[in-house]
Amino acid sequence: MGLLCCIKRELRNSIWLACIILLPTIFVVWLLRKVLRARRPPLEAGAKHVAFFHPYCDDGGGGERVLWTAIAALAERYPGYQISVYTGDTAADAEIFARVQQRFGLRVPDGVRLVRLRSRWLLDPSYYPLLTLLGQAVGSVLVALEAVLRLLPDVYIDSMGYGFTLPVFRLLGGCRVGCYVHYPTISSDMLEAVSVGRAAFNNRAQFASVDALRWMKLAYYRLFAQLYGLVGRAAHVVMVNSSWTRAHVVAIWGGEGRVSTVFPPCDLERLQRLPAEGPNGRRRPCVLSVGQFRPEKNHSLQLESFSRLLRDHPEETADLRLVLVGGCRGAADQTRVNALKALANALGISERFELRVNVGYDELLELFSEALVGLHTMRDEHFGIGVVEMMAAGVVVVAHCSGGPLTDIVDTTEESRTGYLASSARQYAECMLAVLRADTGYLADLRARARKSCDRFGEKPFSDDFLRACRPLL
């Protein structure tokens, strides 16, 4: 009897303690929301404040094309809404908007507001040499807190993949929350790579080869996956860029019904106007690769495949050249470029190999119009905009047999083939040889099918699908 009374007393005290802590917290959050909403500029009746979290909005990649195309679609469909972008970029608004026009051919709608974030440096992975995923996650929460204090929107959309910001805006800000996921922060593939000890660009060799370190990292990844799964459930609407991404996001976040596949917008108009058979009715014997010089792009596999093709079939490849085109962002990328040059020398293909760094778009269009084969070697590419661009330009692609190219982009059934898929140096060499041996009529039909298949990746399909997916938010 005494024990029961003691338990009741402790339970009552715990309830009172919880009330003492929770009630003031709820009141402070309620008051903070009232104050922050009162600071916002007034809008027409029924209109909403919509804010995108895109701290690097002045970059020129595919993620930024998604952002600005989405904003243009929203502004056209909901002209009275105030659209804002949280960013850490310091250039003037007019300069950023001018670069959007120059890079993507998109005019930023009038009234779009850039909300500056001073804490963006907390997202830089270089500050977290160990436990990088966890460090960036905590950093993103702190940046999100600054964002909430600077502007509290009605609708919040994370368009860069910072999933840990979602509960901040839903729980603290009381916002409707959505996100566009280019790739999950952690996936079952990453867990598998650590578990089996497979070295990769995100799994250093020392962790892959030492059992104790491997199991420590696996435990860390599993804990982080649990946390990532929890924060993802804060989103009312989830958009993903491919079937591959969808499968991994549903596996971690659940809620399949709220997840929509919205293919990213690709710049197809100029590419599809290029002559399919080349500027003079014939394409040059050139193998082209386009992509930033990052470790996950696996450019070394391209050189090894090309070397094998030249070695095994010298007569059929007498004039063939390999051209690698990519962006070089700094010293680390330049180191990789130098390593590729050294590898080409070691393989004995330096005279048939060319590197072009940071080329302009007009030069890239010229290469697209002339190349016969396009190479893509990134394992588990989440979508593959570069693959789509080559197909739209009439380049016959040989892409990695995984990720977006496998699930959404390249059809390899013979009667409806739009390209080739491979995963090893031998397979890549065989696929390139098949293109070299194919007759002109077969290649013309393949190019026509590939170009037609790219229509679903244009700006209008993206805008329609994006607005449809966002309807529960808006």
HELIX and SHEET records of a PDB file:
HELIX    1   1 GLY A    2  ALA A   38  1                                  37    
HELIX    2   2 GLY A   62  ARG A   77  1                                  16    
HELIX    3   3 ASP A   93  PHE A  104  1                                  12    
HELIX    4   4 ARG A  120  LEU A  123  5                                   4    
HELIX    5   5 PRO A  125  TYR A  127  5                                   3    
HELIX    6   6 THR A  132  ARG A  150  1                                  19    
HELIX    7   7 GLY A  163  THR A  165  5                                   3    
HELIX    8   8 LEU A  166  PRO A  167  1                                   2    
HELIX    9   9 VAL A  168  LEU A  172  3                                   5    
HELIX   10  10 SER A  188  VAL A  196  1                                   9    
HELIX   11  11 ALA A  205  SER A  209  1                                   5    
HELIX   12  12 ASP A  211  GLY A  232  1                                  22    
HELIX   13  13 SER A  243  TRP A  253  1                                  11    
HELIX   14  14 GLU A  256  ARG A  258  5                                   3    
HELIX   15  15 GLU A  269  ARG A  273  1                                   5    
HELIX   16  16 PRO A  295  LYS A  297  5                                   3    
HELIX   17  17 HIS A  299  ASP A  312  1                                  14    
HELIX   18  18 ALA A  331  LEU A  347  1                                  17    
HELIX   19  19 SER A  350  ARG A  352  5                                   3    
HELIX   20  20 TYR A  361  GLU A  370  1                                  10    
HELIX   21  21 ILE A  385  ALA A  393  1                                   9    
HELIX   22  22 GLY A  403  GLY A  404  1                                   2    
HELIX   23  23 PRO A  405  ILE A  409  3                                   5    
HELIX   24  24 GLU A  414  SER A  416  5                                   3    
HELIX   25  25 ALA A  425  ARG A  437  1                                  13    
HELIX   26  26 THR A  440  SER A  453  1                                  14    
HELIX   27  27 CYS A  454  PHE A  457  5                                   4    
HELIX   28  28 GLU A  459  CYS A  470  1                                  12    
SHEET    1   A 7 ARG A 113  ARG A 116  0                                        
SHEET    2   A 7 GLN A  82  THR A  87  1                                        
SHEET    3   A 7 HIS A  49  PHE A  53  1                                        
SHEET    4   A 7 VAL A 155  ASP A 158  1                                        
SHEET    5   A 7 ARG A 176  VAL A 181  1                                        
SHEET    6   A 7 VAL A 237  VAL A 240  1                                        
SHEET    7   A 7 VAL A 259  THR A 261  1                                        
SHEET    1   B 6 PHE A 353  VAL A 357  0                                        
SHEET    2   B 6 ARG A 321  GLY A 326  1                                        
SHEET    3   B 6 CYS A 286  VAL A 290  1                                        
SHEET    4   B 6 VAL A 373  LEU A 375  1                                        
SHEET    5   B 6 VAL A 396  HIS A 400  1                                        
SHEET    6   B 6 TYR A 420  ALA A 422  1                                        
END                                                                             
